[in-house]
Amino acid sequence: MNKKYYNKTFLNIAVAVAIAIFFAADRILKAVALAIEGKEAISIIPGLFSFNFTKNYYISFSLPLSGPFLNIAIGLIITGLIAYIIFLLRNKKSEKMEIVLFFAILLGALSNFIDRLSFGFVVDYLELKGFSVFNLADAMITVPSLVLILKNYRQISKKS
């Protein structure tokens, strides 16, 4: 085996571990947020960014969708993500970056789904003034999704 193979393997493992750390950090921060429920927000950047417990009964960006149907839909999406990641792992032509991005989305969705099943809402705790209250799991879903969209848009643009 060559050095390039080991470097890629190490990088893939390091990225997967980093994503798992983000998942664990999100779960820990959600527990902290639940513990400070009803208390004053903790300022991180005064007037701009704070740590503040918020119950989010809806989906991303507080779009008004909730209830048992949403839980079933999210469960099916998570199952589909798992199946797709397994497919990508078995397909030798799959790009490692694509697998990593879908893995991040899966763990973010899983963290928020655990909240929905446990509490009936998602625990949000990062409040950005003038934007929204969100959590690390939301970032683990949104950022890789945007990267995948941009990556696919570029591929489509090159073929046109």
N, C-alpha and C positions, 0 to 999 in steps of 0.2 A: 504494500500500500504506500501511496505517496503522501508527502507532507500536505499538499493541497487538499486531499481527501480528509485528512485529520483536522485541518483548519476549518473546513466547511462543517464537519460533524460537530466540532467543538462549538462553533458559532450557532448552529441549530439548537444544540442542547442549552447553550447559554440563553438564547432568546426564549426558549420554552420555559426555562427556570424563571426568567424575568417576568414572563406573563403569569406564571403560577404565583410569584411573589406579589404581583399586582392584585390577583384574586384574593390572596390571603390578607393583604393590606386593606382591601375593600371590606372584607368580612370583619376585620378588627375595627376599622373606622365606623362601620355600621353599629357595632356593639357599643362603641364609645358614644356615638350619637344617641342611641337609645338610652344610655345612662344619663345623658344631660338633658333629656326631654323636659321641657318646661322651664329651662334655665336660659339665661341670656346668651346670645351668640358669642362665639369666641372670634375676635378680630384677628385675621392673618395679615391682611394689608388694609389698614384703616380706611373706611369709606369705600372700599372696592371689593374685598374678598374676605369671606368669613366662614367659619365652621358652625353650622346651625342645623339642628335636627328638623326635618320636614317629612311628613307622611305624603307619599305620592301614590294615589289610588289609580292614576292613569298611566299611559305609556309615555314614551320619550317626548320631551319638550311639553309635557302636561297635556297632550292631545286627549280629549275626553272619551277614551275607550277604557272600559273596565268590566269586571264581573267574571262569572264562570266561563263564558265563551272565550274571553281573552286568555284565561289560564289554559284552556284546552288548546287554543291556537298557538300560544307560546310553547307549550309542551310539544306540540307537533313540529314547530319550527326547530326546537332544540334537537328533537329526534332526527329531523332531516339534516341538520348541521353535523351531527355525529356520523350519520350514514355517509354524508358527502366527504367528511374528513377521512373516514376509513377508505372510501373510494380513492381519494387523492393519494393516500399513503400507499395503497396497493398499485397505483398507476405509476410506473417508472418514469413517465414523461412529465409528471406533475412538478411544478415549480415549488421549491421549498418555501419561498416567501409567501406564496398563496396559502399553503398549509398553515403556516405560522399566523397569518392574518385571520383565517377562519377559526383557528384555535383560540385566538384572543377574543373574537366575537362570541364563540361558544362559552368561554368561561365568564365573560361579562353577562351574557344572557342567563347563564346558570345562576350566578350570584343574585341577580334581581329576581329570578324565578323562585329561588329559595325564600326570599323575603315575602313574595306574594303568597306562597303556600304557608309560611310560618305566621305572618302577621296580617295578611289581607291587603297589604300595601308594600311599596318599595321604600326603603329607608334612603332618603337623600340627605346630604350633609354639607356639600360645598356650595356656598351661595355667592354668585358673581353678580354684583350690583348691576341692575338694568338688564340682566339676561335671564337667569333661571337658577334653580337649586338642582344640583345633580350629584353624582357619586362617581367613584373610579370605574365601576362596572359600566356606567353610561359611556365613559371615555373609551373603555375597552371595546365597546360596540361601535361607537360613532367613528373614531379615528381610523381603525382598520377598514370599516365600510367605505369611508371616503377614499382611502388609498386604493382599495379594490376598484371603485368606480373610476378613479382617475387612470389607473393602470389599464383597465379595459377600454376606456375612452381613447387612450393613446394608441392601443393596438388597433382599434377600429379605424381611427384616423389615418394610421399608416397604411391600412389596406385600401382606403378610399382613394 
